[in-house]
Amino acid sequence: MLPYYQPIFLFRNANKMFVLHRYQILESNNIMSFEFILRLIGMVIFAYFGIELARYFEIPASGSPDAYRLTIVVVLSFSAIGLLLTPWITIKPFNHVRNKIRQMPVSQLTSAVIGMIIGLAISALLTPALSALPQPFSQILPLTGTVLFAYLGVWVMAIRHQDIYALFELPLLAFSKRLPKLATPTPQKGLSTAPIVQAILVDSSVIIDGRIADIAKTGFIMGTLLVPRFILNEIQHVSDSSDQSRRKRGRHGLEVLSRLQEDADVDLRIIDKDVPDTREADSKLVTLASQLDCPIMTTDYNLNKVAKLQGISVLNINELANSVKSVYLPGEGMNLRIIQDGTEPGQGVGFLKDGTMVVVQGGARHMNRTVDVNVTKVLQTSAGRMIFANAEI
């Protein structure tokens, strides 16, 4: 039975929906009326152009009835064109630009405005020289230069805004790491004093692996993901490989980067900082992490070991995946489907949903069947977790 206050709640919701619907109708009517007014204004302006065009060709000057009819046809034709085209040259472009601005990140929008200011400043410096040219260049080139430099400034800053911000942030980040640490007050009991990770260098293996996109959606990555240009070039080189499997993995990595860039909760930046004295990408990544004093995110076993030997923190996705796998203790039971033979006679092998291998003694006779098994031993290896079990039947 519904509570006594629910009809009132439903009535309020219905009233709210009615008000919102009515507001949308009023807003739509206002837009339609504004568009109608713009159409009328455009019709008048185009009709004026039609009259001036008829005067330019001296159509009414002949005084004949056919000339007047032709003038009326020209004016009415331009009026109809103005009535039809006015929304497409006024409201439609305005709505398109407004939607683009709404979807654009604040950093990119700020960079575009700065680029436009820089472009206008450059065109202002060139305007006196262009105005001194002979006619008609002195009239055409100043306006053309203003539009061209403003567009180039907006385009360059909007496309490369991440790299431009990184040029300023990375030196400041490295400089802040070298500053002497100020004395901080003693934290209260129970409060953590662990440092906050501000930047994370991302290896190509993590990007090609693809799990970083799913991890980023959960909100566990709090820092800024930095992808050096040489790592991006390495992924692009893999995507252009003649080997079909390598090419597929490289293109998957590029798709993962696109997903991370589109995710508003992830701060991903492509940086141009390089280590010219080193050729290998792993060595460059280790040196760059040492310079910026930030960890490396990777799934490469060799890079993991080399970085740890040099005192660099490593965030290994494989170790994270092994840590969050389901925990089974000896004596516990589970349902498992046996899909292949084991290395020993009579053994069967199955896999959990997270990919953990389960070796079942006596499971070979239950091939392609789901059986109940009891866990006997759990073995943790560098490749992952392995579970040994016995079949109940």
N, C-alpha and C positions, 0 to 999 in steps of 0.2 A: 504494500500500500504506500502511495506517495505521501511524503510529509505535507503538512497543511500549508507550508510556505512555498512549496514548489510551483503552484499555479501563479502566484505573484511573481516569482522569479522568471517563469516562462513568459508572462505578460510583459515584464520589463525588457527581457531579451527581444521579444517581438517588437516592442515599441522602439528599442534601440535600432533594430534592423530596419524598421520603417523610416526612422529618422535618417539613418545612413543612406538608405535607398533614395529618399527624397533629396538628400544633399547631393548625391551623385547625379540625379536628374537635373537639379538646378545648375550644377557645375557643367553638365553636358549642354544644357540650354544656353548658358553664358558663352561657352566655346562656340556653339553654332551661331549665336547672334554676332559674336565678334568676327567670325569667319565671313558671315554675310555682309557685314559692314566693310570688311577688307575687300570683298569681291566687288562691291559697289565702287569703292575708291579706285580699285584697279581698272574697272570698266571705264570710269571717267578719264583716268590717265591715258589708257590705251586709245580711247576715242580722240583725245587731244592729239596724240601721235598720228592718228589717222588723218585728222584735219590738216596737220602740218605736212604730212606726206603728200596729200592731195594738192596743197598749195605749192609745194616744192616742184611738183610735176606740172603745175599750172593747169590743173584739170578744170577748176571752176572758172578760170579766166576766159574760156571760150564763150561762155554764156549760153550754150546750147542745152536743150532739155536732157540729152543723153549725158552731158558732162555733169549736170546736177545729180542725175540718177547714179552715175558712177561714183560721185563723191559720197552720196548717201550709203552706197553699198560698201565703200572702203571704210567709212566711219563705223557702220554697224558691224562689219567684220572684225575690226580692231576692238570694238567694244565687247564682242563675244569672246575674242581671244583673251582679253583682260579678265572677263568674268570667269573663264575656265582656268587660266594659268596663275592667277594671283595667289591662291593657297599653296601652289607648288613652288613659288618663288619667295614666299613669306613664312607661312605657318609650318609647312612641312620641313624645310631646312632648320627652322628654329627648334622644332620638337626633336629633330634628329640630333642637333648639337646639344640640346638640354639632356637628352638621354645618355649621350656619350659622356657628358660632364658628370652625371650622376654615377655612372659606372666606373669612372676613372678614379684611381687612388689619389689621396690628397697629395702625396709626394710627387706623383706624375703631373697633377694639375698645377702644383706650385712650380715645378720645373718648366712646364709649358709657358706659364706666365712670365717667368724669368727669361726664357728664351725669346719670347716676343719682345720684351723690353730691350734685350741685347740686340736683336735684329733691327728694331726701330732706331736704336742709338747708332748702329753702323750706317743705316741708310741716311740718317740725319747728317753724319759726317761726310757722306758722299754726295749729298744733294747740291751743295754749292758748285762742285766740279761738274756735275751732270747738267746743271742749269746753264753753265757757260758754253755748252755745246751749241752748234747752229741748229736752226729750226729744221724739222720738227722734233729732233731728239731732245732738245731742252725742255719740251713739254711732256714728252712721253716717258723718257727714262727715269726722272725723279719719282713719279708715281709707281712705275713698274718696279724700280729698285726697292721702294718702301714695302710693297706687297711681297716681293720675292724674299727679301731679307727677314721680314716678320714671319713668313711661312717657314723658311729654313730654320730660324731660331726655335720656333715652336716644335717643328718636326724633330730636330736633332735632340733637343732637351727632353722631349716626351719619350723618344725611343730609347735613349741612353741614360735615363734619369737614375737608374740603379747604379750604373758604373760611376756616374758623376758624384752621387752621394757617397759611394764607397771610397772615392779618391780623397774625400775630406774626412770620412769617419775612420778609415783604417789607420792613417797616421796619428789621429787623436787617440785611437784605441791603443796603439803601440806605445805612444807617449805616456798615456795614463798608467800603463803597466809598469813603466820605469820610474814613476813618481814614488817617493818614499811614503810608506803607509802611515797614515795619521793614527794616533792613539785613539782607540775606540773604547767606549765605556764597557764595563764588564756586563755581559748579558745576564738576564735573569735566569733563574733555574728553570730548566725545561725548554729554553729557547735554543734553536740551532744557530750556529755561527758559520755554517757552510757557505762558501762563496757562490754567488749567482753567476752562472755561465752566460756571458754576453754574446759570444760568437762561437760557431761550430763549423769547422772545415769539413766539407762533404767529399768523400772519395767517389770515383766513378763506379766502383763495385756496388755501393749502396744505391745509387741512382738506377743502375741497370737491374738490381735486385727488385726494386719497386715497392718493398714493404714500408719504406719510409713515408710514402704518401698516406698509407692507412694509419701509421703511427702518428703522423702529424695531425690527422683529423681528430684523434682522441685528446689532443691538447697537452701531451706529455713533453713535447719539444717546446721549451720556453725561450731558447736563444734564437739568434739570427743565423740562418743557414747560409754559409758563404761557399759559393761554387767558383773556384778559380777558372780563368779563361782556358788554361791548358787542360783542365779536366773536361771542360765542355768540348774542346777540340778532340780530345781522346774519344769521347762518346760519339761525336760526329764521325770520326775516322772508323769506328766500329760499325756505325750504321751504314757507311759506304763500302763495307767490305764485300768482296766477291763471294765469301762463304755465306750461304743462306741463313744458317743458324746464328752466326755472329751479326749479320745484318739485322735480323729480327730482334736480337737482344739490344742492339744499339738503338733501333727505332723505338723499342719499348722504353729505354732510358730517356729518350727525348720526350716521349709522351708523359712520363712521370714528372719531368721538369715542368712541362706545361701545366699539369695538374697542380703542382706545388705553387706555381706562379699565380694561378687563378684562385687558389685557396686564400681567403682573406685572413684566416687565422695563422698563416705561416708567413714569416718574413724571410723570403729567399732573395739573395742578391748575387749577381754575377760580378766578380771583381777581376780587374786586369793586372793585379799585382803578381809578379813573376819572380822566379829565381834564375837569372840568366846563366849562372855558372854551373847549373845542373841540368842534365838532359832527361833523366828518368822522372816520370810523373810522381812516383812514390817518394823519391828523394826530395823533389820540389815540395811536396805536400808536408813532409816532415820538417823541412827547413822553414817553410812558411808558418807552420803551427808553432815552431819554436820562436819565431820573430814576433808573432801576434800573441803568444802565450794563451792559446786556445786549444781545445781538444779536437781530435779527428774522429769522424764517424765513418766506419768502414765495415765490410764483411770479409776483407782480404786477410787471410791468416798470417802471411809473411809481413804485410804492412803493420798488422797488429803487434807482432813480436818486435819489429825494428823500432816502431814508435815507442813502445814501452821501455826498450833498452835505453833510449835516449831521454827518458823521463817525461814523455808526452802522454797526456791522458787520452785514452781511446774509448770510444763508445761503439761497441760491437753489437750489431743487430742480431747476429747469431746467438751471442751470449744472452741477450735480452729474450729471444724466443725460447731458449732452453730454460730460462728462469721462470717463465710464465706457463710452462707446460703443466699438464695435470700431474699431480703427485699421487703415486700408488705405492703403498707399503706392503711388505711381504705378508701374505695371509689374506689380502683383500681379493675380491672376485670382480670379474668384468665379463661383458659379452664381446666376443671378438670373431671376426670372419677370417678364416684361414684362406690365404690366396696363393701361397707358393710353398715349396719345400725348403727346409733349412739345410745347413751345411752337414749336419749329422744325420744318420739314418733315423727315420721316424719323426724328425722334427718338422713342425709347420710354422710358418711365419705369417703374421698379420700386422696391420698398422692401425694406430689410433687416428683420430681426426686431425690431431696436430702433427702427424707424421712420425710419431715415435714407433720404433720397431719393437714388436713383441714376439719372442721366440718361444714356441709352445712345445714342450716335450710330449711326444705321442700325438701331435696334432696332424701328422701326415695323413692319417686315416679319415680325417674330417675335412679334406680338401674341398674348397668352395662351399663351405657350410659355416653357419654362425653357431658357436658353442660357448659354454661357460667355462672360464679358466680361472685358476687361482695363482696369484703372483707369488713367486718364490724368491726372486732376487731382482734388485734394481741396480744397474751399472751405469755410472756417469762417465762418459768419455769425452775427448775433445771434439768428436764429431757430433755429439748429442747424447741423449739418454736412451738406454736399451733396457728392456724389461724381459725377464725370463719367467715363464709360467708353466703350469701343468694343466692338462685338460681334465675336467671332472669326470667325463664319461670315457 
